[in-house]
């Protein structure tokens, strides 16, 4: 992670938008999040853009996509051992072309890159990409035994490492635009960690995330990598795994993060940041204001100050995002949430330093 990473409430987004026109989606992002725009994932275009299917190409031949059922599944024509060997052959082969976003699975990626490439560097100093996280992805894939690959240690690790390569490959494409790059692993699965529905032990979570991050950093040591979870989880796990940025729904679960002061200290000491998901998404009503959302976020920061955190550090190592992706909303609401995100960012910079 770059030593000079000080985002100072920089605003960005999570990934999905409800749009069907990729050009409009890109324009809505780049027109509002001018310091760190992100390429839009567009699930309304079809199942190939679903987060559990979008990166299946990076997992071949271990995993294939069943677009009719909208499910990723173990490759139907290969046995487990043969499929694992095939994926590792790709991983060790050094050619990352098959790990990058494809036009038929990520319609917003290429137009986003064209817009950024054509703009002056000062317009968009950072860009952000995203990849489905290894826990979420492996939990979504059923093996030949009918169980999720997450509970097959060898397959789960292969998925994690392949997604790390996909993250690095995408980051390389974005870096070629002449911008600094942040990437997020999207891990909604972790919001259920600790429940009866997610029977996985803590160390396994840490190990899988760490394996993914290790593969990414071997190939792109300069990239800043965040982990997004839209619910509550054990945030210390993400720090232990090596995340540079924690991104949470702070509008709904911010106080839960305050239960992990030692993990936050460790994160800040190594130069990491918290991306505060200050703007509600699924809970968005249309009555929210920039001032009200900032007041809620500032209250969380004030509580951290009371625990001994320095205000200057909290400000320097903070970002602002929506609570989650916007793909399930309509376009008008999505634009309003992006506007609120940019507004909270600007107000935070004015009032908190």
BELRA-V230936 format. One record per residue. N is the residue number from 1. RES is the residue in three letters. SS is DSSP state (H for helix, E for strand, - for the rest). OMEGA is omega as a letter, one per 30 degrees, with the letter a starting at -180 (* if undefined). D_FIRST is the distance of its C-alpha to the first C-alpha in Angstrom with 1 decimal. Layout:
n->{N N}
res->{RES RES}
ss->{SS SS}
omega->{OMEGA OMEGA}
d_first->{D_FIRST D_FIRST}
This chain:
n->{1 2 3 4 5 6 7 8 9 10 11 12 13 14 15 16 17 18 19 20 21 22 23 24 25 26 27 28 29 30 31 32 33 34 35 36 37 38 39 40 41 42 43 44 45 46 47 48 49 50 51 52 53 54 55 56 57 58 59 60 61 62 63 64 65 66 67 68 69 70 71 72 73 74 75 76 77 78 79 80 81 82 83 84 85 86 87 88 89 90 91 92 93 94 95 96 97 98 99 100 101 102 103 104 105 106 107 108 109 110 111 112 113 114 115 116 117 118 119 120 121 122 123 124 125 126 127 128 129 130 131 132 133 134 135 136 137 138 139 140 141 142 143 144 145 146 147 148 149 150 151 152 153 154 155 156 157 158 159 160 161 162 163 164 165 166 167 168 169 170 171 172 173 174 175 176 177 178 179 180 181 182 183 184 185 186 187 188 189 190 191 192 193 194 195 196 197 198 199 200 201 202 203 204 205 206 207 208 209 210 211 212 213 214 215 216 217 218 219 220 221 222 223 224 225 226 227 228 229 230 231 232 233 234 235 236 237 238 239 240 241 242 243 244 245 246 247 248 249 250 251 252 253 254 255 256 257 258 259 260 261 262 263 264 265 266 267 268 269 270 271 272 273 274 275 276 277 278 279 280 281 282 283 284 285 286 287 288 289 290 291 292 293 294 295 296 297 298 299 300 301 302 303 304 305 306 307 308 309 310 311 312 313 314 315 316 317 318 319 320 321 322 323 324 325 326 327 328 329 330 331 332 333 334 335 336 337 338 339 340 341 342 343 344 345 346 347 348 349 350 351 352 353}
res->{UNK UNK UNK UNK UNK UNK UNK UNK UNK UNK UNK UNK UNK UNK UNK UNK UNK UNK UNK UNK UNK UNK UNK UNK UNK UNK UNK UNK UNK UNK UNK UNK UNK UNK UNK UNK UNK UNK UNK UNK UNK UNK UNK UNK UNK UNK UNK UNK UNK UNK UNK UNK UNK UNK UNK UNK UNK UNK UNK UNK UNK UNK UNK UNK UNK UNK UNK UNK UNK UNK UNK UNK UNK UNK UNK UNK UNK UNK UNK UNK UNK UNK UNK UNK UNK UNK UNK UNK UNK UNK UNK UNK UNK UNK UNK UNK UNK UNK UNK UNK UNK UNK UNK UNK UNK UNK UNK UNK UNK UNK UNK UNK UNK UNK UNK UNK UNK UNK UNK UNK UNK UNK UNK UNK UNK UNK UNK UNK UNK UNK UNK UNK UNK UNK UNK UNK UNK UNK UNK UNK UNK UNK UNK UNK UNK UNK UNK UNK UNK UNK UNK UNK UNK UNK UNK UNK UNK UNK UNK UNK UNK UNK UNK UNK UNK UNK UNK UNK UNK UNK UNK UNK UNK UNK UNK UNK UNK UNK UNK UNK UNK UNK UNK UNK UNK UNK UNK UNK UNK UNK UNK UNK UNK UNK UNK UNK UNK UNK UNK UNK UNK UNK UNK UNK UNK UNK UNK UNK UNK UNK UNK UNK UNK UNK UNK UNK UNK UNK UNK UNK UNK UNK UNK UNK UNK UNK UNK UNK UNK UNK UNK UNK UNK UNK UNK UNK UNK UNK UNK UNK UNK UNK UNK UNK UNK UNK UNK UNK UNK UNK UNK UNK UNK UNK UNK UNK UNK UNK UNK UNK UNK UNK UNK UNK UNK UNK UNK UNK UNK UNK UNK UNK UNK UNK UNK UNK UNK UNK UNK UNK UNK UNK UNK UNK UNK UNK UNK UNK UNK UNK UNK UNK UNK UNK UNK UNK UNK UNK UNK UNK UNK UNK UNK UNK UNK UNK UNK UNK UNK UNK UNK UNK UNK UNK UNK UNK UNK UNK UNK UNK UNK UNK UNK UNK UNK UNK UNK UNK UNK UNK UNK UNK UNK UNK UNK UNK UNK UNK UNK UNK UNK UNK UNK UNK UNK UNK UNK UNK UNK UNK UNK UNK UNK}
ss->{- - - - - - - - - E E - - - - E - - - - - H H H H H H H H H - - - - - E E E - - E - H H H - H H H - - - - - - H H H H - - - E E E E - - - - E E E E - - - - - H H H H H H H H H H H H H H - - - H H H - - - - - - - H H H H H H H H H H H H - - H H H H - E E E E E E E - H H H H H H H - E - - - - - E H H H - H H H H H H H H H H H H H H H H H H H H H H H - - - - E E E E E E E - H H H H H - - - - - - - - - H H H H H H H H H H H H H H H H H H - - - - E E E E E E - - - - - H H H H H H H - - - E E E E - H H H H H H H H - - - H H H H H H H H H - - - E E E E E E E - - - - - - - - - - H H H H H H H H H H H H H H H H H - - - - H H H H H H - E E E E E - - - - - - - - H H H H H H H H H H H H H H H H H H H H H - -}
omega->{a a a l l a l l l a l a a a a l a a l l a a l l l a a l a l a a a l l l l l a l a a l l l a a l l a l l a a l l l a l g l a l a l a a l a a l a l a a a a l a a l a l a l l a l l a a a l l a a a a a a l a a l a a a a a l l a l a a a a a l a a a a a l l a l a l l a a l l a a l a a l l a l l l l l l a l a a l a l l l a a l l l l l l a a l l l l l l l l l a l a l l l l a a l l a l l a l l l a l a l a a a l l a a a l a l l a l l a a l a a a a a l a l l a l a l l l l a l l a l l l l l l a l l a l a l a a a a l l a l a a a l l l l l a a l l a a l l a l a a a l l l a a a l a l l a a l l l l a l l l l l l l l l l l l a a a l l l a a l l l l l a a l a a a a l a a l l l l l l l l l l a l l a a l l l a a l *}
d_first->{0.0 3.8 6.4 8.6 7.5 11.0 12.6 16.0 17.7 16.7 18.7 18.1 20.0 19.9 21.6 25.4 28.2 31.9 32.8 34.8 34.3 30.8 31.5 32.4 29.3 27.0 29.0 28.9 25.1 24.5 27.4 26.0 22.2 21.9 18.4 16.6 19.4 19.1 21.4 24.2 25.3 29.1 30.8 34.1 34.5 35.1 33.9 31.6 29.1 29.2 25.8 27.4 28.8 26.4 24.3 27.3 27.4 24.3 26.2 29.4 31.7 30.9 30.9 33.0 33.5 36.8 36.8 40.2 39.2 35.6 34.4 32.2 34.3 34.6 35.8 39.6 40.7 38.8 39.0 36.0 35.7 36.1 33.6 30.9 31.7 31.5 28.0 26.7 28.6 26.6 23.2 24.2 25.9 22.8 24.0 21.7 24.1 25.5 22.2 21.7 23.3 27.1 29.3 31.6 28.9 26.6 29.0 26.7 24.0 25.9 27.5 24.2 22.9 26.2 26.1 22.6 23.6 26.8 25.5 24.5 20.8 21.2 22.5 19.4 16.3 14.1 15.2 14.6 15.8 16.7 18.0 20.4 19.0 20.6 22.8 24.2 24.8 26.4 28.5 29.9 31.1 34.5 35.3 38.8 39.7 39.2 36.3 32.7 30.5 28.2 31.0 31.2 28.6 28.6 28.4 25.8 23.4 24.3 23.5 20.1 19.2 20.8 18.8 15.5 17.0 18.1 14.7 13.4 16.8 16.7 13.3 14.9 17.9 16.2 14.3 17.8 18.9 17.3 14.8 11.2 10.5 9.9 11.6 13.6 15.5 18.8 20.6 23.9 25.4 23.7 25.7 28.6 27.1 29.8 32.7 35.5 34.2 30.9 32.1 28.9 27.9 24.8 23.6 24.0 21.8 19.0 19.7 19.7 16.5 14.9 16.7 15.5 11.7 12.6 14.5 11.9 9.2 12.2 12.9 9.9 7.0 5.7 6.3 5.5 8.1 10.8 14.1 17.3 20.5 23.5 25.5 25.4 23.8 22.7 19.4 18.7 18.6 15.5 13.7 15.3 14.2 10.4 9.8 7.2 10.3 13.9 16.4 20.0 23.5 23.8 27.1 28.6 26.7 24.8 27.0 26.0 22.4 24.1 25.4 22.1 21.5 20.3 17.6 16.6 16.7 14.4 11.8 12.2 12.4 8.9 7.8 8.3 11.1 14.4 15.6 19.3 21.6 24.2 26.6 28.8 29.2 31.8 33.3 33.4 36.9 36.9 37.9 34.5 33.8 30.8 32.2 32.9 29.4 27.8 30.3 29.2 25.5 26.4 28.6 25.7 23.7 26.9 27.3 23.9 25.1 28.2 26.2 24.9 21.6 21.5 22.1 19.9 16.9 17.9 18.3 15.2 13.0 15.3 15.8 19.1 20.2 23.4 24.0 24.0 24.8 27.9 29.7 32.5 33.6 35.6 34.3 35.7 34.0 30.7 31.0 32.0 29.0 26.6 28.7 28.4 24.7 24.5 27.2 25.6 22.5 24.8 26.9 24.1 23.0 26.6 27.6 24.7 23.1}
